[in-house]
Amino acid sequence: MFIDRARIFVQSGKGGDGMSSFRHEKYVPKGGPNGGDGGRGGNVVLVADRNINTLVDFRYRRLFKAKPGGKGAGSNKYGANADDLIIPVPVGTIVKDEASDKVMADLSFDGQEVIVAAGGRGGRGNYHFRTSANRTPTFAEKGEPGVERWLRLELKVLADVGLLGYPSVGKSSILRKVSAAQPEVAAYHFTTLHPILGVVDLEDQRSFVMADIPGLIEGAGEGVGLGHDFLRHVERTKVLVHVLDIAETEGRDAVEDFETINAELAKYSEKLAKKKQIVAANKIDLLTEDDEKLKRLKKYMNEQDIEVYPVCAVSGEGLHELLERVWTLIGEYEPEADDSDEEVLYKPEVKADFEVSRDDDGAFVITGMRIERLVAMTNFDDDQSVRRFQRIWRYMELDKMLKEAGIEDGDTVRIYSTEFEYHQ
């Protein structure tokens, strides 16, 4: 089953908690702190794998959680770092953050990988908090929470050549004839409902990948039918072979078909409309000797500076010349500046350190990575840890921000998943 869209939830591992402990030795009655740090939580990593060609696995499993880091121990022993959670995806997968709709990565070659959720940092043990004023700190940090987010995965097939055209013009028949691919061929429209790839082998050990793109119709550029689903698979191709029914067996005009499909390409993407095209005038076996259709098509395409190759998908007539020309065009292809296979990484917008807002229940909500991380990693059951939190709070001048927002004595302050009662 070919699935080219998926939605998954990923959660990286929480960092391990730091340890609060002290040396206990026979001749060291007042040993110092020796609590070790917690280990890093596991990252969630997507890796492009050429052996996978569909996102079907994500129909049955959508939740992916990495393991937490190990807790620190006494004697300055660090907790173990958790293993990364590796998720293989097909080559050609676009990864988007659902909340922001930003592209996190374009995994366009085998082995390319991206961390979509970084594991939390391990909490520091009490050994790190010893000072000249406090030689016996009893507190240690909790591990940093992991990152969780919904992702949208979109697959764009990777092919050198795309077969383009209306339904039932013979694209599937051509692919069956020139490769080992076996797309369905039948006397009704839309027998191909998803892109099918085939490897075309030529003499001298030459080969390239050809994709049978499902038939397009008028309005595809605006998403009519399955237009957008089909068109995005054409974006990565180097050459487009526009297949036309020169015998006009469906009652449509071949030239008008060509103009209509190209208009849809332009609506969807200006870059796509500029791709190199050649025309395969299929079903020449159905033309009579005095038929003027082919001459008219060649005259029109000559004015557009587009090459025409008369072919018959049934007998194979003309296909060798077509494929040789395609091979030449592939070799002449020069990628555009934004056509590279470099990894595209999502860079989050830089936001203010802290933001104060009002919740529906009247509580004052403070958001910001620094303060949220501080709250999550603070042990509020330990007095020393609470005092440290209060010092950092004053250093951040959060009281000033809350007063400017109109807070009053006894109001509720919410940070991360923790609530406080405000007192001046």
C-alpha positions in Angstrom: 0.0 0.0 0.0 1.4 3.4 -1.0 0.9 6.1 1.6 2.6 9.5 1.1 1.3 11.5 4.0 1.4 10.7 7.8 1.0 12.4 11.1 3.0 11.3 14.1 3.6 12.3 17.7 7.2 12.3 19.0 8.5 12.7 22.5 12.2 12.8 23.4 13.4 11.2 26.7 13.5 13.2 29.9 16.9 13.8 31.4 17.8 11.7 34.4 17.6 13.3 37.9 20.8 14.4 39.6 21.7 12.7 42.9 22.0 14.3 46.3 24.4 12.3 48.4 27.5 12.7 50.7 30.6 10.7 51.3 30.3 8.3 54.1 33.7 6.8 55.0 35.1 5.5 58.3 37.6 8.3 58.9 35.7 11.1 57.1 32.9 11.9 59.4 31.8 15.0 57.5 32.4 14.0 53.9 31.4 16.4 51.2 28.7 16.1 48.5 29.3 13.5 45.9 26.0 13.2 44.0 26.4 12.4 40.3 24.6 13.9 37.3 21.7 12.3 35.5 22.1 11.0 32.0 20.8 12.6 28.8 17.4 11.5 27.6 17.1 9.9 24.2 16.7 11.9 21.0 14.1 11.1 18.5 15.8 10.9 15.1 14.3 10.4 11.6 16.7 8.7 9.1 16.1 8.4 5.4 16.2 4.8 4.2 16.3 3.9 0.5 14.8 0.5 1.3 11.5 2.1 2.3 9.2 3.7 -0.3 6.0 4.4 1.6 4.8 5.9 4.9 2.3 3.1 5.4 3.9 2.0 8.7 2.8 5.2 10.3 -0.9 4.4 9.7 -0.6 1.7 12.4 1.9 3.4 14.8 1.8 7.1 15.4 3.3 7.5 18.9 7.1 7.5 19.3 8.7 8.0 22.7 12.4 7.9 23.5 13.6 6.5 26.8 14.7 8.7 29.7 18.2 9.1 30.9 19.5 7.2 34.0 19.5 8.8 37.4 22.8 9.9 38.9 24.3 8.0 41.9 26.6 8.6 44.8 30.4 8.7 44.5 29.9 11.1 41.5 28.6 8.4 39.3 26.8 9.7 36.2 23.5 8.2 35.0 23.6 6.4 31.7 22.6 8.4 28.6 19.5 6.9 26.9 19.8 5.4 23.4 18.3 7.6 20.6 15.0 6.4 19.1 15.7 5.9 15.4 12.7 6.1 13.0 13.4 5.1 9.4 11.5 7.0 6.7 11.6 6.9 2.9 14.1 9.0 1.0 12.3 12.1 -0.2 10.4 12.7 3.1 9.6 16.3 4.1 9.3 16.7 7.8 7.1 19.6 9.1 6.4 20.8 12.6 2.6 20.8 12.8 2.3 23.7 15.3 4.3 26.1 13.2 3.9 24.5 9.8 7.7 25.0 9.4 9.9 22.5 7.4 12.2 20.8 9.9 14.1 18.7 7.3 14.1 17.6 3.7 15.5 14.1 3.8 16.5 13.7 0.2 19.3 11.1 0.2 20.0 7.8 1.9 21.3 7.9 5.4 20.4 11.6 5.9 19.0 12.2 9.4 17.5 14.9 11.6 16.8 15.2 15.3 13.2 16.1 15.5 13.0 16.1 19.4 16.2 16.5 21.4 16.5 14.6 24.6 16.5 16.4 27.9 19.7 17.3 29.7 20.5 15.3 32.8 20.1 17.1 36.1 23.2 18.1 38.0 24.1 16.3 41.3 24.6 18.2 44.5 28.4 18.0 44.0 28.0 21.0 41.6 26.3 23.3 44.1 28.9 23.3 46.8 30.2 26.8 47.7 32.3 28.3 50.4 29.1 29.5 52.1 27.2 26.2 51.6 29.5 23.2 51.8 26.7 20.7 52.3 24.1 21.4 49.6 21.2 18.9 50.0 19.6 19.6 46.6 20.2 18.3 43.1 18.5 19.2 39.9 15.8 17.2 38.3 16.3 16.1 34.7 15.2 18.4 31.9 11.9 17.4 30.4 11.9 16.0 26.9 10.5 17.7 23.8 7.1 16.6 22.4 5.5 17.7 19.2 3.2 16.5 16.4 4.9 16.1 13.0 3.5 15.9 9.5 5.4 13.7 7.1 5.0 14.2 3.3 6.7 12.0 0.8 7.8 13.3 -2.6 9.0 10.4 -4.8 12.5 10.7 -6.1 12.6 10.0 -9.9 14.7 11.3 -12.7 11.8 11.4 -15.1 8.1 12.0 -14.6 5.4 10.9 -17.0 2.8 13.6 -17.1 -0.6 13.8 -18.8 -4.4 13.3 -18.6 -5.8 10.0 -17.4 -5.8 7.2 -20.0 -3.3 8.7 -22.4 -1.0 5.7 -21.9 1.5 6.7 -19.2 1.2 3.3 -17.3 1.5 1.4 -20.6 4.7 3.2 -21.4 6.2 2.5 -18.0 5.2 -1.2 -18.2 6.9 -1.4 -21.6 10.2 0.2 -20.7 10.7 -1.1 -17.2 9.8 -4.0 -14.9 7.2 -1.9 -13.1 3.7 -3.3 -13.3 1.1 -0.5 -12.9 -2.5 -1.4 -13.5 -3.7 -0.8 -17.1 -7.4 -0.7 -17.7 -10.0 1.0 -19.9 -11.2 3.5 -17.3 -9.8 6.7 -15.8 -7.5 6.9 -12.7 -6.4 3.3 -12.7 -3.2 4.7 -11.2 -3.9 6.3 -7.8 -0.4 6.8 -6.6 3.0 7.4 -8.2 4.7 4.2 -9.4 8.5 4.0 -10.0 10.3 1.9 -12.6 13.9 1.6 -13.4 14.6 2.0 -17.1 17.7 0.1 -18.4 19.5 1.2 -21.5 22.6 -0.2 -23.3 26.0 0.1 -21.7 24.7 -0.3 -18.2 22.9 3.0 -18.3 19.7 3.4 -16.2 17.4 6.0 -14.7 14.2 6.1 -12.6 10.9 6.9 -14.2 7.7 7.7 -12.3 4.2 7.2 -13.6 2.4 10.2 -12.1 -1.4 9.7 -11.7 -3.4 11.5 -14.4 -4.0 15.2 -13.9 -7.3 17.0 -14.7 -8.3 20.6 -15.1 -8.3 22.3 -11.7 -5.5 20.1 -10.3 -3.4 23.3 -9.5 -6.1 24.3 -7.0 -6.3 20.8 -5.6 -9.3 19.5 -7.6 -9.5 15.7 -7.5 -6.1 14.7 -6.1 -4.3 17.5 -7.8 -2.0 18.6 -5.1 -1.2 15.1 -4.0 -0.1 14.3 -7.6 1.7 17.5 -8.5 4.1 17.5 -5.5 5.5 14.2 -6.7 6.6 15.9 -10.0 8.6 18.6 -8.2 11.8 16.5 -7.8 12.0 15.2 -11.3 14.7 16.4 -13.7 12.8 15.9 -16.9 9.0 15.7 -17.7 7.7 13.5 -20.5 4.3 14.9 -21.4 2.3 12.0 -22.8 -0.5 13.0 -25.2 -3.2 10.9 -26.9 -2.4 11.9 -30.5 -5.3 9.7 -31.8 -7.7 11.7 -29.5 -9.6 8.6 -28.6 -11.2 10.3 -25.6 -12.6 13.1 -27.8 -10.2 15.7 -26.4 -7.8 17.8 -28.5 -4.1 16.9 -27.9 -2.9 20.5 -28.1 -5.6 21.7 -25.7 -4.6 18.9 -23.3 -1.0 20.1 -23.4 -2.0 23.7 -22.7 -4.4 22.7 -19.9 -1.9 20.5 -18.0 0.8 23.2 -18.2 -1.6 25.8 -17.0 -2.2 23.6 -13.9 1.6 23.2 -13.4 2.0 27.0 -13.4 -0.8 27.5 -10.9 0.8 25.0 -8.5 4.4 26.1 -8.9 6.2 28.5 -11.2 9.4 26.4 -10.8 7.5 23.3 -11.8 6.2 25.0 -15.0 9.7 25.8 -16.1 10.9 22.2 -16.0 12.2 20.7 -19.2 9.5 18.9 -21.1 9.4 16.7 -24.2 6.3 15.3 -25.7 5.5 11.6 -26.3 2.7 11.5 -28.9 1.2 8.1 -28.0 -1.2 5.8 -29.9 0.2 6.5 -33.3 -1.0 3.0 -34.3 -4.5 4.4 -34.3 -3.8 7.2 -36.9 -4.5 6.8 -40.5 -2.1 7.8 -43.3 -3.9 11.0 -44.1 -4.5 12.0 -40.5 -3.3 15.5 -39.9 -3.3 15.4 -36.1 0.4 14.6 -35.7 1.5 17.2 -38.2 -0.6 19.8 -36.3 0.9 18.8 -33.0 4.5 19.0 -34.3 3.9 22.4 -35.8 2.5 23.7 -32.5 5.3 22.2 -30.4 8.0 23.5 -32.8 6.6 27.0 -32.1 7.0 26.3 -28.4 10.5 24.8 -28.9 9.4 21.5 -27.5 10.5 18.2 -29.1 7.9 15.6 -30.1 8.5 11.8 -30.2 5.7 9.7 -31.8 5.4 6.4 -29.9 3.2 3.4 -29.5 3.1 2.0 -26.0 1.6 -1.3 -27.2 4.2 -2.2 -29.9 7.1 -0.2 -28.4 7.5 1.8 -31.7 9.5 5.0 -31.1 10.2 4.3 -27.4 13.9 3.7 -27.9 14.4 7.1 -29.5 12.4 8.7 -26.7 14.4 7.1 -23.9 17.8 7.9 -25.5 16.7 11.6 -25.7 15.6 11.4 -22.1 19.0 10.1 -21.0 20.7 13.0 -22.8 18.5 15.5 -21.1 19.1 14.0 -17.7 22.9 14.4 -18.2 22.4 18.0 -19.2 20.2 18.8 -16.2 21.5 21.5 -13.9 19.8 21.8 -10.5 18.6 25.2 -9.5 20.0 27.0 -6.4 17.2 25.7 -4.2 17.3 22.2 -5.8 20.2 20.9 -3.7 20.1 17.9 -1.4 21.3 19.9 1.6 19.4 19.3 4.7 16.8 21.9 5.5 16.5 22.5 9.3 13.9 24.3 11.2 15.1 27.3 13.2 12.6 28.4 15.8 11.8 32.0 16.0 13.7 34.0 18.6 11.2 34.9 21.3 11.4 37.1 24.4 12.9 35.3 27.5 9.7 35.7 29.4 6.1 36.5 28.6 3.3 37.2 31.1 -0.3 36.5 30.1 -3.6 36.0 31.8 -5.4 32.7 31.7 -9.2 32.3 31.5 -9.3 31.4 35.2 -7.5 34.7 36.1 -4.1 33.1 36.8 -1.0 34.9 35.6 0.9 32.6 33.2 4.7 33.1 32.7 6.1 31.4 29.6 9.7 31.3 28.4 12.2 28.5 27.9 14.5 29.6 30.8 11.9 29.8 33.5 10.0 26.7 32.3 13.2 24.7 32.4 14.1 26.1 35.9 10.7 25.1 37.3 10.8 21.6 35.7 14.3 21.0 37.1 13.7 22.3 40.6 13.0 20.0 43.6 10.4 22.0 45.5 10.5 19.4 48.3 14.0 20.6 49.3 14.3 23.9 51.2 17.7 24.7 49.8 16.5 24.0 46.3 13.5 26.4 46.9 15.8 29.1 48.2 17.9 28.8 45.1 14.8 29.0 42.9 13.8 32.2 44.8 17.3 33.8 44.2 17.1 33.0 40.5 13.5 34.4 40.4 14.7 37.7 41.8 17.7 37.8 39.4 15.3 37.4 36.4 13.2 40.3 37.8 10.0 38.4 37.4 8.3 40.2 40.2 8.7 43.5 38.3 7.0 41.9 35.2 4.1 40.5 37.3 3.5 43.9 38.9 3.5 45.6 35.6 0.9 43.1 34.5 -1.3 44.0 37.5 -0.8 41.1 39.9 -2.1 41.4 43.4 -1.3 39.7 46.7 -2.8 36.2 46.7 -3.1 35.8 42.9 -2.1 32.5 41.3 1.0 32.3 39.1 1.3 29.4 36.7 4.6 28.3 35.2 4.9 25.1 33.1 2.7 22.7 35.1 3.3 24.3 38.5 1.2 26.8 40.3 2.4 29.3 43.0 0.5 31.8 45.2 2.0 35.3 44.8 2.9 37.3 48.0 4.8 40.5 48.0 
